[in-house]
């Protein structure tokens, strides 16, 4: 996805459920629970869950060292 601002043209990376599942090495069911949990900064396009790479990375670092139950 490209976002065109009047002064810059930056590319925005978006992760899918499959991407997050692969990165975190968790099951599909756990991944959907994560996407539907409070505090996980995802969004939906129709019935598809998405999260920006930057929001995902910020969430990962903010939960570091804590136990996260899904």
C-alpha angles and dihedrals in degrees: 000000000000121000114201115208118181091252105028141030110213128175116228118211116216126195124211129208088265092053093051091044090054095043095049094035093228132134124271090248092053090047093054090048088052093050090050096046126105113260097026105118099221132132137201133236104194104313094335121103119220139174130188116244091238093051090047093050091047090050092049093051093044091054095044112132094013129106112244117195119201 
